[in-house]
Amino acid sequence: MHEDLLLILGLLLVVMLLVMLAQRIKIAYPIFLVLAGLGISLIPGVPVLKLDPDIIFLIFLPPLLYEAAWYTSWNDFWKWKRTIGLLAFGLVFLTSIVVAFASQALIPGFTLAMGFLLGGIVSPPDAIAATTVLKGLKVPKRTIAMLEGESLINDASSLIVFRFALAAVMTGVFSMQEATGQFFLVAGMGVVVGIVGAHIFYAIHRFLPTTPAIDAALTVMTPYILFLSAEHFHFSGVMAVVSGGLFISFRSHEIFKTGTTRMNMTGVWNTLIFVMNALVFVLIGLELPDIVDGLGETSLMDGIKYGLIISLIVIVVRMLWIYPVAHIPRWLSKKVRKDPSPGWKNPLIIGWAGMRGVVSLATALSIPVMMNEQAEFPHRNLIIFITFVVIFVTLVFQGLTLPLIIKLTKIGEIDNILPSHEQQASIQIRLDNLAVDLLNEKYQSNLETNSLVENFKQTIENDILQQQGHLESLEMCTNRRNDLNEYHEIMLDIFALQRKELFKIKRENLFSEDEVRKAESQLDLNELKITGTKHL
């Protein structure tokens, strides 16, 4: 027990050090971790880890799917629903079909059901990998919205393909007509379970006397409860988690009303998802030697060859699919033509950003070891090995070349979207004007008798003037992008100096620790306005 605990803590420490090193050399940490996982597997004497497939699936997938649903913009999702749907359903099914027939023809002893199983595993790209690689690069908002929306739904569709293929392998029976009917039943009822469960948690958050810590704990429990509830009735736990996550996210402004609650919950989830993403890649590194030993009659070189061919297939299929999806609807519909054309650059980036990641890995690891008490699951280790090769190729090859492609294409914003600073300033002006109107209409007498209220009003009015001046400055420097970048650098330098000063103040012991922490939180908020808030 102590040795297992020490191994887990050691893994966590290694993960942190690897991520810090990745940030130091400016490589997206999912790319670095898959390289690290491979490197760990080559170290002599490293303990071989055997993971329980059911535990892997249950522990990792629900929160990963829930987090993806939580951060999905419902407005963007609905706006680009056509393209997202064609990628998340059409491309997943097409990739699964092509991989199924190709792997059946390529790999000796591989049945069509096993091919669909492999296709369901490797078909969904990973949004976290893509957005981590794209962080700090100038890409259109439309691109990010489509990648995140696609990842949310394609995880669900691919896992349903995986589920039916797994059942076909286990039972040896597969009927397309029955599977199609079951698909809609299982997926639809999964959505129902998710919405019902989300309403229950909505009521708990909103109407019971929760605290920020309880709210955060409940959000961690929610995806597991939704998943297990749906699976108990043999419905899609994946669809339950996704639909429930979308509902709670859409109503979050009603149930998480305090800044403390939201910041606490964001911190919990950022840490949880980061650790889960990082651990899966290191865990596969520890299990990889056992997987390679279990390839059986398939040699290591053959396994690598199969993995490279499947990798090429999923990349080519995505690139061939993305351009018709981007342009054919524009040829057929005047309504679609109202939006600016994506051209050739945006589809290229979306197509090349189809990196596979942690969901594919966790799904592959969830394949049962035994068919029954007597027979092992056929080609399990080979399927996991091919999955690792596909993740390795797409993450490392596409992930490292994606920034170069973005730089060479010099892609700019496609849609007429205001820059982030202009949007923030405009929002703040509206909020401040609302506060001033309320004070004038409802609290006029308090303004005359309460100096604190009067000073607050003056502060808001000064903020309005400052924000208006800020907007005018942004308009003046629209064509002087270097000015804005220089402004960001100066502000970050000021924040860093102020943070050091707060540390000195804390050591002087002149002010309470709570007040210093509040000042630190305000600095954090100011910094996040510039650096962004979502992922590492």
C-alpha positions, 0 to 999 in steps of 0.5 A: 500500500505504501509503495503504491501511494509513493508511486502515485505521488512520484508520478504526480511530481514527475508530471509537474516537473515535465509540464514546467519543462514543457512551458520552459521550452515552449512546447504544449504540454500534451505533446511533451507528456506523450513523449515523456510517456514513451520515454518512461516506458524505455527506462530499465527497472521502471515498475510495470503498471496494470490498470483496471479497464473499468476504473480507467473509464469511470475515473477519467472520462466523466469529468473530462467530458463534463469539463468540455461541456462546461466550457462550450459556448452555447451561442457559438455551438448553436451558430456553427451547429451545422459544421460541428454536426458534420464533423462530430457525427459525419466525420466520426462515422466516416473515420470509423468505417474507413478505419474498420475496413482498412484494419480488417484488410491490413491486420491478420485475424482482425474482424470488422467488429474489431475494426469498428472498435478501433475506429471508434477509439481513434476517430475523435480529436481532442479539444484540450490538445488543440486549444493548448497548442493554439494558445497564444497563437492568432487564430480566428474565434470561429476556429476555436469554437468549432474545434471545441464544439466538435470535440464535445459531440464527437467524444459522445458519438465515437464512444457510442460507436465504441460501445456497440462495436465492443458488444459485437466483439463480445457477443459475435452478433451485429445487426446494422438495423438493430444497432441503428435503432439502439443507437438512437434509443441509447443516445436519446435516453442518455440525454433524458437522464442527463437533463433530469439529473442536471435539473436535480443538481440545479435545484440543489445548487440554487435553493439549498444553503450551499457554500463555495466548497460544497458547490465545488464538490457537487460539481465534481460529483455531478458527472460521475452521478449522471454517468452511473445513473444512465449506465445503470439503465443501460443508456449512454452515460456519455450523452448524459454527462454531455447534456447535463454539463451543457444544461448546468453550464447554460444556467450557471449564472443563476446558481453560482452567484458569488465570485468566490464560488466561481473562482473556487470552482474554476480552480478546482476544475482546472487542477482536476482536469490538468492532473487527469490529462497529465496522468493518463499519458504517464500511466500509459508509459508505465503500462506500455512495456506490458502492452508490447509484451502482450502483442503476441504473434504481432511483432513490434515493427508490425505494430508500429507499421499498423499504427502509422498506416492508421494514423495516415488514414485518420489524417487524410480522411479528416483533410478530405472531409473538412473542405466539402463541409466548409464550402458545399453548404455555402453553395447550397444555401443563401442563409449560410452565405451570409457568414464570411467565407472560411476560405482555404486557411480556416479549414486547413487549420481545423483539419490539421488540428485533429490531434488525438488525445486523452479520451482516445487513450482512456477509451482504449485502456477501458477494453476488458482484458477477458472476453469471459472466464476462459478467453482473453479479449482478442488483439486488446494490446495491439489495439491499445498500442495502435491507439498510442501510435496514432496519438503520438503521431497526431500530437507530435507531428501535427502539434509541432507543425500546426504553429508553423502552418498558422504562421505561414498562412498568416490567417486573420479573424474571419468574422466581424468580432470586436477585439477582447479589450473593446468588448471588456470595456464596452461591457464595463461601461454598460454595467457602470451605467446601470449602477449609476442609473439605479443609484439616481433612481432608487437611492437618491436620498442616500447619495445626499446623506451617505458619503460612502454611497456618494464616493462610490457613485463618483468612482463609477462615473470616473470608471466610465470616463476611463473606459470610454477613453480606453475604447478611444485609445483602442480605436486609435491604435487598431492599426498599431498592433505593436502599441497594444502588445507593448501596453500588455507587456507594461501592464504585466510588468506592473502587476509583477512588481505589485505582486512582489510588493504585496509579498513585502507587505505580508512579511511586514505584518502590518495588515491582516492576511485576509486583506493581503489575499484580497489584494492578490486576488484583484491582481489575479483578476487584472492579469487574467484580463490580459492573459486569458483564463481557460487552460494552462 
